[in-house]
Amino acid sequence: MGVGGTAIQRIRYGLTGLAFVFIMVLIGTAIDRSAEPPANNAAAANVVEAPSDPLGELGVAPGPGTENEAGTAPRR
């Protein structure tokens, strides 16, 4: 084996190592997901929808306001 043989051997070892790590991550993910309890349909029905404009509701960004509408000033 010459210089080309050792380069190919290193590439083969590297690819084998990458495949091994990939398979280990897949196995770990499968084990992790199987440990989670199944989703309950009754609990999913109680989920509150996310606001469409959360920054606007907090008053941080322009958006639909609840109290101070644009163009109105507070009266004294």
C-alpha positions in Angstrom: 0.0 0.0 0.0 1.3 3.4 -1.0 0.3 6.9 0.0 -3.0 6.6 -1.9 -3.9 3.4 0.0 -3.6 5.1 3.4 -5.6 8.1 2.2 -8.4 5.8 1.1 -8.2 3.9 4.4 -8.5 7.1 6.4 -11.5 8.2 4.3 -13.1 4.8 4.9 -12.4 5.0 8.7 -13.9 8.5 8.8 -17.0 7.6 6.9 -17.5 4.5 9.1 -17.2 6.7 12.2 -19.7 9.2 10.8 -22.1 6.4 10.0 -21.7 5.0 13.6 -22.4 8.3 15.2 -25.4 8.9 12.9 -26.9 5.5 13.9 -26.3 6.1 17.6 -28.1 9.5 17.4 -31.0 7.7 15.6 -31.2 5.1 18.3 -31.0 7.7 21.1 -33.8 9.7 19.5 -36.0 6.6 19.1 -35.5 5.7 22.8 -36.1 9.3 23.9 -39.3 9.6 21.9 -40.6 6.2 23.1 -40.3 7.4 26.7 -42.7 10.2 26.3 -46.4 9.5 27.2 -48.8 9.6 24.3 -50.7 12.8 23.6 -54.1 13.0 25.2 -56.8 14.3 22.9 -58.7 15.9 25.8 -55.6 17.8 26.9 -55.0 19.0 23.3 -58.5 20.4 23.1 -57.7 22.7 26.1 -54.7 24.3 24.4 -55.1 28.1 24.0 -54.2 29.5 20.6 -51.2 31.7 20.5 -52.0 35.4 19.9 -51.7 36.5 16.4 -49.7 39.7 17.4 -48.2 39.1 20.8 -46.1 42.3 20.8 -49.1 44.4 19.9 -51.1 42.9 22.8 -48.3 43.7 25.2 -48.1 47.3 23.8 -44.5 47.0 22.7 -45.1 47.2 19.0 -47.8 48.8 16.9 -50.9 46.6 16.7 -54.5 46.4 17.7 -54.7 48.1 21.1 -57.2 47.4 23.8 -57.3 50.6 25.7 -55.4 53.5 24.2 -56.3 53.6 20.5 -54.0 55.5 18.1 -54.9 59.2 17.9 -56.7 59.5 21.2 -55.0 61.2 24.2 -55.9 60.5 27.8 -58.2 63.1 29.3 -57.3 64.9 32.5 
